Structure formats: C-alpha cells, structure tokens
Amino acid sequence: MTQNRPVTIHNVGTVRIGKGVVLQCADDLATRGVTSVFLVTTPPTRPLCDNLIEALAAKKMRVTIWDALAGEPTIEDFHAAMAAAKDCGADAVVGLGGGSAMDVAKLVAGLFDGRQPLMETIGVDLLKGRALPLACIPTTAGTGSEVTPIAILGDEDEELKKGVVSPWLVPDFAYLDPELTVTMPRAVTASTGVDALTHCIEAYANRLAHPVVDIFALEGMRLIAGHIERACADGSDLVAREAMLRASYYGGLCLGPVNTAAVHALAYPLGGEFHIPHGVANSILLPHVLRFNLEAAPARYADIARAMGVTDAGSDQATAHAGIEFVARLSERIGIPAGLSGMGISSNAIPRMASSAMKVTRLLERNLRELTEEDCARIYEAAL
C-alpha cells in the first residue's frame, strides 16, 4: 500500500434526505434570522416552489422569485440575477431546480457583497468569501451541485463554459426530496442521470483518486446502474427517484476533492458552442473517452464495470471492455442519442472543438492519459 495524497472535503452544513424534507428549509433559514429570500429557479420548476414559498411566508419571510433562466446559465444570466437580488434586499439565497438554477444561486450568494467581480473569481480558490446563507434544492438527479464547491457559467463571447471552484460555494443547506423530481421528463431524467454516472466514473478513474472518494463513486455507479431505467420508465417511482438523488449526491461529493476529467473537458465546447445539454454531451463522449483511457488503468475500469453489475469476464481488460459496452447500451436504452452528427455537429467543427477542449486544463490534468489536441480530435471523430 502506498501513502495516499492529502485530501480535503468541504461538506454541506446540513443535508436532509427524504420525502417532504424541502419544507424544512423554512425552519432552517428562520434559525439564521432570514427575512428576505431570493429564490432562483426556472420556468419548468417554478410550480415546484409553491409549497416552499408558503412555508417561508409562514415564517414571516418575503420571497422574491427569479426564474429568467432559459437554458444553461451564462455570465449575462448571472448579472441579471444579481441585479434582482440586490433590488429585493436579499439576506439569503435558495436555488431550486437543476444545476443551472443552483449554480446561479451559489454565485449570487457568494458575490452579493460586491467585494469581487465575477471574472476575478473564475478558476480555483479565487473566491474570497460568501456573503449570504445559501440553500440548494435539486429537482434533477445529475449535477450534484447542491453539495459541490463548483458553479459553471457559459461565456458566450468565447463559446466555452467557465467554472468558479471554491469551498465558499458549498451550500449551508441541501434538501434531497424525491417528490420534487417526479415531474422531471424522461429525457431529462436520462441525461442528468448519465451526468451523475460520469461524475462517479471520472472521479474513480482519475489521477487524483482517493480511497475516501472511491466509496462515494462506486456507490453512485451502483445506484445509477440499478435505478436509472426504472426512473425513466416510471417517473412516480419514488424508490428509484430517491436512489438517483442519492447517486447524484455521491457524484457531487466526488467533485470537490477529485473532480472530473476528459469527458467533461471535451463536453464543454459542445455546450458552449452548440448548446447541447451537458448530460447528453457527456453520454455521447463517455464510451469513447473510456476506450481511450482504458490502457492506463484496466483494473480501475474493471472495478467500475463490476460496480455497475457487469459480470466478471475473466480479466480486468475484458471486464473493463464489457463495462464500456454496458455504458453505451445503457444510454441507448434510455433514449440518449449515440452520436454528435445526430445533434447537428459536422466534422468541420472538430478542429475548433478540440482547440477549445484543450483550454480546460483543470480537468485534463486529472485524466489518466495525457491528451493532445490530436487525441481530442480523434475522440470527437469517433463520437460523430
């Protein structure tokens, strides 16, 4: 056994898991003396806020709803949300929705006092503090943003996603309520679920992997492999929904101390330029990146296959190959497109996508195999 590298895990102050726990957000914020709540959500998830709004009002808190997000958030969206939060004199922020709503909420809470401009905080450990209490409530099971120190925004000028990574973005409260996920459409259930699976796989097969985080990653993979098809087939299956929420939570716990790698780096240009949903981009690229990486750590990839329930094939190499094929077939069974060409991307876009992906060094440096721009291009070609 070799000595493991030091690892730091920043935990949410309070995590509540189970049916109906969202209403406890009102009690938790009341203990902080909150009077004005700025609630970030999206039009599809706006109806899911009603019971929480009533609970907050019963505790004498004013609620301002900001639901102007039309898709994955941009820098412009953040500035619009911040202006609205200032106008209402917010003294707490709640993000209710998918990763988009939660990421905007995290940044509004972190930057509300105006000590730093957003662009000064893009990168790792550049945010110097958080001004307001923060609660995050996922309505999808994918990003794990409710427990991560990460917020992602699209830079429309550069057509690339950019991240703020800081322990100050870890929320004070997180609520994993499966009832809030039952109306999630099948396609969103599928793509966000594969996003969570990718978090777990990339954290386990990673240059910075750590035994503590391995536990989260392996359990997340097991839960997703066993429940994602059930959740897609029957959105009202609360057992499957809660299992997927827990898996997403475990994936989120992987992101701070370890983070993801090449799949996410290559997915960023697909979202930035072509606005492909993040989970769909990950799903399309995942098998191809796994095939590229396999030679670097066949035993690790065999572990991943076994965690997903794949039968041992007699050797690590063979078992790992079977695991990769399982991932590809799983995405197909839940209805995620298999190729980039079906998303309207042609080979002409590959050179600039490869160039953009190479800029995501904070993730590429974690990948088990070093990637060149030519490697990126070949992976995109295979994914067409």
C-alpha positions as CSV (number, residue, x, y, z in Angstrom):
1,M,0.0,0.0,0.0
2,T,1.3,3.4,-0.9
3,Q,0.6,6.5,1.1
4,N,-2.4,8.5,-0.2
5,R,-2.2,12.1,-1.1
6,P,-3.8,14.6,1.3
7,V,-7.4,15.3,0.6
8,T,-9.8,18.0,1.8
9,I,-13.6,17.5,1.7
10,H,-15.8,20.5,2.3
11,N,-19.3,19.3,3.5
12,V,-22.7,21.0,3.4
13,G,-23.7,22.1,6.8
14,T,-27.0,20.3,6.8
15,V,-28.2,17.7,4.3
16,R,-31.8,16.5,4.6
17,I,-32.9,13.5,2.5
18,G,-36.4,12.1,2.0
19,K,-40.0,12.7,1.1
20,G,-41.2,16.2,2.1
21,V,-37.9,17.5,3.5
22,V,-38.0,20.6,1.3
23,L,-40.4,22.2,3.8
24,Q,-37.7,22.1,6.5
25,C,-35.8,24.8,4.5
26,A,-38.2,27.4,6.1
27,D,-37.2,26.3,9.6
28,D,-33.5,26.2,8.8
29,L,-33.5,29.7,7.3
30,A,-35.6,31.0,10.2
31,T,-32.8,29.9,12.6
32,R,-30.5,32.2,10.6
33,G,-32.7,35.2,11.1
34,V,-33.6,35.5,7.4
35,T,-36.2,38.0,6.4
36,S,-35.8,38.2,2.6
37,V,-35.3,35.1,0.4
38,F,-34.1,35.3,-3.2
39,L,-35.3,32.1,-4.9
40,V,-33.6,31.1,-8.1
41,T,-35.5,28.7,-10.3
42,T,-36.5,28.1,-13.9
43,P,-39.9,28.2,-15.6
44,P,-40.4,24.4,-15.7
45,T,-39.6,24.1,-12.0
46,R,-41.5,27.3,-10.8
47,P,-44.6,25.3,-9.8
48,L,-42.5,23.1,-7.6
49,C,-41.7,26.2,-5.4
50,D,-45.2,26.8,-4.2
51,N,-45.2,24.7,-1.1
52,L,-41.8,26.1,0.0
53,I,-42.9,29.6,-0.6
54,E,-45.9,29.1,1.7
55,A,-43.7,27.6,4.3
56,L,-41.3,30.5,4.1
57,A,-44.2,33.0,4.3
58,A,-45.5,31.3,7.4
59,K,-42.1,32.1,9.0
60,K,-42.5,35.8,8.1
61,M,-40.0,35.7,5.2
62,R,-40.5,37.7,2.0
63,V,-39.8,35.6,-1.1
64,T,-38.6,37.1,-4.5
65,I,-38.6,34.6,-7.3
66,W,-36.2,34.9,-10.2
67,D,-36.9,32.4,-13.0
68,A,-35.5,34.0,-16.0
69,L,-33.2,31.1,-17.0
70,A,-33.9,29.9,-20.5
71,G,-31.2,27.2,-20.6
72,E,-27.8,26.5,-19.1
73,P,-26.7,29.7,-17.4
74,T,-24.5,32.4,-18.9
75,I,-22.5,35.2,-17.4
76,E,-25.2,37.5,-18.6
77,D,-27.8,35.5,-16.7
78,F,-25.7,35.8,-13.5
79,H,-25.6,39.6,-13.7
80,A,-29.4,39.7,-14.3
81,A,-30.0,37.5,-11.2
82,M,-27.6,39.6,-9.1
83,A,-29.4,42.8,-10.0
84,A,-32.7,41.3,-9.0
85,A,-31.2,40.0,-5.7
86,K,-29.9,43.5,-4.9
87,D,-33.3,45.1,-5.7
88,C,-35.1,42.9,-3.2
89,G,-32.5,43.3,-0.4
90,A,-32.0,39.6,-0.1
91,D,-30.4,38.2,3.0
92,A,-30.5,34.5,1.9
93,V,-30.4,32.7,-1.4
94,V,-32.2,29.5,-2.4
95,G,-31.5,27.6,-5.6
96,L,-34.4,25.2,-6.6
97,G,-34.0,23.3,-9.8
98,G,-31.3,21.6,-11.8
99,G,-27.7,22.6,-11.8
100,S,-28.4,25.8,-13.7
101,A,-30.6,27.3,-11.0
102,M,-28.3,26.1,-8.2
103,D,-25.1,27.4,-9.8
104,V,-26.6,30.9,-10.3
105,A,-27.9,30.8,-6.7
106,K,-24.4,29.9,-5.4
107,L,-22.7,32.7,-7.3
108,V,-25.3,35.3,-6.2
109,A,-24.8,34.3,-2.6
110,G,-21.0,34.3,-3.0
111,L,-20.7,37.6,-4.7
112,F,-23.6,39.6,-3.3
113,D,-21.5,42.0,-1.2
114,G,-19.7,43.3,-4.3
115,R,-16.2,42.7,-2.9
116,Q,-15.2,40.8,-6.1
117,P,-16.3,40.9,-9.7
118,L,-17.3,37.6,-11.2
119,M,-14.4,37.4,-13.6
120,E,-11.9,37.7,-10.8
121,T,-13.3,34.5,-9.3
122,I,-13.3,32.2,-12.3
123,G,-10.8,29.5,-11.6
124,V,-9.8,27.6,-8.5
125,D,-9.8,29.1,-5.0
126,L,-10.2,32.7,-6.1
127,L,-13.5,33.5,-4.4
128,K,-12.7,35.1,-1.1
129,G,-15.9,34.5,0.8
130,R,-19.7,34.2,0.7
131,A,-21.9,37.0,1.7
132,L,-25.3,35.3,2.3
133,P,-26.7,32.0,3.7
134,L,-27.3,29.5,0.9
135,A,-29.7,26.6,0.4
136,C,-29.8,24.3,-2.6
137,I,-32.7,22.0,-3.6
138,P,-32.3,19.7,-6.6
139,T,-35.2,18.8,-8.9
140,T,-33.0,16.7,-11.1
141,A,-30.6,13.9,-10.2
142,G,-27.4,14.7,-12.1
143,T,-25.2,17.7,-11.3
144,G,-24.8,17.2,-7.6
145,S,-24.5,21.0,-7.4
146,E,-26.3,21.0,-4.1
147,V,-23.1,19.7,-2.4
148,T,-20.3,20.8,-4.7
149,P,-17.8,23.8,-4.4
150,I,-18.3,24.4,-8.2
151,A,-20.5,26.7,-10.3
152,I,-20.4,26.7,-14.1
153,L,-21.4,29.6,-16.4
154,G,-21.3,29.9,-20.2
155,D,-19.1,32.6,-21.6
156,E,-21.0,33.4,-24.8
157,D,-18.2,35.5,-26.2
158,E,-15.7,32.6,-26.1
159,E,-18.4,29.9,-26.6
160,L,-17.0,28.0,-23.7
161,K,-18.1,27.1,-20.2
162,K,-16.1,28.5,-17.3
163,G,-16.1,27.4,-13.6
164,V,-15.7,29.0,-10.3
165,V,-14.3,26.5,-7.8
166,S,-14.2,27.4,-4.1
167,P,-15.2,26.0,-0.8
168,W,-17.3,29.1,-0.3
169,L,-19.7,27.8,-2.8
170,V,-20.6,24.7,-0.8
171,P,-24.2,25.5,0.5
172,D,-25.2,25.7,4.1
173,F,-28.3,23.5,3.5
174,A,-29.2,20.9,0.9
175,Y,-32.6,19.1,0.6
176,L,-32.9,15.9,-1.4
177,D,-36.6,15.5,-1.8
178,P,-37.7,12.8,-4.3
179,E,-41.1,14.3,-4.7
180,L,-39.6,17.3,-6.4
181,T,-38.2,15.0,-9.1
182,V,-41.3,13.0,-10.2
183,T,-42.3,15.5,-12.9
184,M,-38.8,15.5,-14.5
185,P,-39.3,14.5,-18.1
186,R,-37.9,11.2,-19.2
187,A,-35.2,12.8,-21.5
188,V,-34.0,15.0,-18.6
189,T,-34.0,12.0,-16.2
190,A,-31.9,10.1,-18.7
191,S,-29.3,12.9,-19.5
192,T,-28.9,14.1,-15.9
193,G,-28.6,10.5,-14.7
194,V,-25.7,9.8,-17.1
195,D,-24.1,13.1,-16.0
196,A,-24.1,11.8,-12.4
197,L,-22.7,8.5,-13.7
198,T,-19.9,10.3,-15.5
199,H,-19.0,12.2,-12.3
200,C,-18.6,8.9,-10.4
201,I,-16.7,7.2,-13.2
202,E,-14.3,10.1,-13.8
203,A,-13.7,10.6,-10.1
204,Y,-12.8,6.9,-9.6
205,A,-10.6,6.7,-12.7
206,N,-8.6,9.8,-12.0
207,R,-5.0,10.9,-11.3
208,L,-6.2,12.4,-8.1
209,A,-8.4,9.5,-7.0
210,H,-8.6,8.9,-3.2
211,P,-10.0,5.9,-1.2
212,V,-12.5,8.1,0.7
213,V,-13.9,9.4,-2.6
214,D,-13.8,6.0,-4.2
215,I,-16.5,4.9,-1.8
216,F,-18.9,7.6,-3.0
217,A,-18.1,7.0,-6.6
218,L,-18.6,3.2,-6.5
219,E,-21.9,3.5,-4.6
220,G,-23.1,6.2,-7.0
221,M,-22.4,3.9,-10.0
222,R,-24.2,1.0,-8.4
223,L,-27.3,3.1,-7.7
224,I,-27.5,4.6,-11.1
225,A,-27.0,1.3,-12.9
226,G,-29.7,-0.2,-10.8
227,H,-32.3,2.6,-10.9
228,I,-31.9,4.9,-13.9
229,E,-34.1,2.7,-16.2
230,R,-36.8,2.5,-13.6
231,A,-36.8,6.2,-13.1
232,C,-37.0,6.8,-16.8
233,A,-39.8,4.3,-17.2
234,D,-41.9,5.5,-14.3
235,G,-41.3,9.0,-13.0
236,S,-43.5,8.4,-10.0
237,D,-41.3,5.6,-8.7
238,L,-40.1,7.3,-5.5
239,V,-37.7,4.4,-4.6
240,A,-35.9,4.9,-8.0
241,R,-36.1,8.7,-7.7
242,E,-34.6,8.8,-4.3
243,A,-31.9,6.3,-5.3
244,M,-31.0,8.6,-8.2
245,L,-30.9,11.6,-6.0
246,R,-28.5,9.8,-3.6
247,A,-26.4,8.8,-6.5
248,S,-26.2,12.4,-7.8
249,Y,-25.3,13.5,-4.3
250,Y,-22.5,10.9,-4.1
251,G,-21.3,12.1,-7.5
252,G,-21.3,15.7,-6.2
253,L,-19.2,14.7,-3.2
254,C,-16.6,13.4,-5.7
255,L,-16.3,16.7,-7.5
256,G,-14.7,18.9,-4.8
257,P,-11.8,16.7,-3.7
258,V,-11.2,14.9,-7.0
259,N,-13.4,16.3,-9.8
260,T,-13.9,15.0,-13.4
261,A,-11.5,14.6,-16.3
262,A,-11.5,14.4,-20.1
263,V,-15.2,13.6,-20.7
264,H,-16.2,16.8,-19.1
265,A,-13.4,18.8,-20.7
266,L,-14.5,17.6,-24.2
267,A,-18.2,18.2,-23.3
268,Y,-17.7,21.9,-22.5
269,P,-17.3,23.0,-26.2
270,L,-20.5,21.1,-27.1
271,G,-22.4,23.0,-24.6
272,G,-20.7,26.3,-25.2
273,E,-21.0,26.5,-29.0
274,F,-23.8,24.1,-29.8
275,H,-25.9,24.3,-26.6
276,I,-26.1,20.5,-26.3
277,P,-27.4,19.7,-22.8
278,H,-24.5,18.8,-20.6
279,G,-25.7,15.3,-19.7
280,V,-26.3,14.5,-23.4
281,A,-22.8,15.7,-24.3
282,N,-21.3,13.5,-21.5
283,S,-23.3,10.5,-22.6
284,I,-22.2,10.7,-26.2
285,L,-18.5,11.2,-25.3
286,L,-18.2,8.8,-22.3
287,P,-17.7,5.5,-24.1
288,H,-15.1,7.0,-26.5
289,V,-13.1,8.6,-23.7
290,L,-13.2,5.3,-21.7
291,R,-11.8,3.4,-24.6
292,F,-9.0,5.9,-25.0
293,N,-8.2,5.8,-21.3
294,L,-8.6,2.0,-20.7
295,E,-5.0,1.1,-21.2
296,A,-3.9,3.4,-18.5
297,A,-5.8,1.6,-15.7
298,P,-7.6,-1.6,-16.7
299,A,-8.1,-2.7,-13.1
300,R,-9.8,0.6,-12.2
301,Y,-12.1,0.3,-15.2
302,A,-12.9,-3.3,-14.3
303,D,-13.9,-2.1,-10.8
304,I,-16.3,0.4,-12.5
305,A,-17.8,-2.4,-14.6
306,R,-18.3,-4.6,-11.5
307,A,-19.9,-1.7,-9.6
308,M,-22.5,-1.4,-12.4
309,G,-23.3,-5.1,-12.1
310,V,-21.3,-6.3,-15.2
311,T,-20.3,-9.9,-14.9
312,D,-16.6,-10.6,-14.5
313,A,-15.2,-11.5,-17.9
314,G,-12.1,-13.3,-16.6
315,S,-9.5,-10.5,-16.8
316,D,-9.5,-6.8,-15.9
317,Q,-9.1,-5.9,-19.6
318,A,-12.1,-8.0,-20.7
319,T,-14.3,-6.9,-17.8
320,A,-13.4,-3.2,-18.4
321,H,-14.4,-3.6,-22.1
322,A,-17.7,-5.2,-21.1
323,G,-18.3,-2.2,-18.7
324,I,-17.7,0.3,-21.5
325,E,-20.2,-1.5,-23.7
326,F,-22.7,-1.6,-20.8
327,V,-22.4,2.2,-20.6
328,A,-23.0,2.6,-24.3
329,R,-26.0,0.3,-24.3
330,L,-27.5,1.9,-21.2
331,S,-27.5,5.3,-22.8
332,E,-29.2,3.7,-25.8
333,R,-31.8,2.0,-23.7
334,I,-32.8,5.2,-22.0
335,G,-33.0,7.1,-25.3
336,I,-29.9,9.3,-25.4
337,P,-28.6,10.0,-28.9
338,A,-25.5,8.0,-29.7
339,G,-23.6,10.4,-32.0
340,L,-22.8,14.0,-32.4
341,S,-23.9,14.1,-36.0
342,G,-27.5,13.5,-34.8
343,M,-27.1,16.7,-32.8
344,G,-26.3,18.7,-35.9
345,I,-22.5,18.7,-35.5
346,S,-20.3,18.0,-38.5
347,S,-16.7,17.2,-38.9
348,N,-16.0,20.8,-39.8
349,A,-16.4,21.7,-36.2
350,I,-13.9,19.3,-34.8
351,P,-10.7,21.4,-35.0
352,R,-12.2,24.3,-33.1
353,M,-13.8,22.0,-30.5
354,A,-10.5,20.2,-30.0
355,S,-8.8,23.5,-29.6
356,S,-11.4,24.7,-27.0
357,A,-11.3,21.4,-25.1
358,M,-7.5,21.8,-24.6
359,K,-8.2,25.0,-22.7
360,V,-9.9,23.1,-19.9
361,T,-6.7,22.3,-18.2
362,R,-8.1,22.0,-14.7
363,L,-9.9,18.8,-15.8
364,L,-7.5,17.4,-18.5
365,E,-4.7,17.4,-16.0
366,R,-6.7,14.9,-13.9
367,N,-7.2,12.4,-16.8
368,L,-5.5,9.1,-16.6
369,R,-3.9,9.5,-20.0
370,E,-2.5,12.8,-21.3
371,L,-4.5,14.1,-24.3
372,T,-3.1,16.1,-27.1
373,E,-5.3,18.3,-29.4
374,E,-5.0,15.5,-32.0
375,D,-6.3,13.0,-29.4
376,C,-9.3,15.2,-28.7
377,A,-10.0,15.5,-32.4
378,R,-9.9,11.7,-32.8
379,I,-12.3,11.2,-29.9
380,Y,-14.7,13.7,-31.5
381,E,-14.4,11.9,-34.8
382,A,-15.2,8.6,-33.2
383,A,-18.2,10.2,-31.5
384,L,-19.7,11.6,-34.7
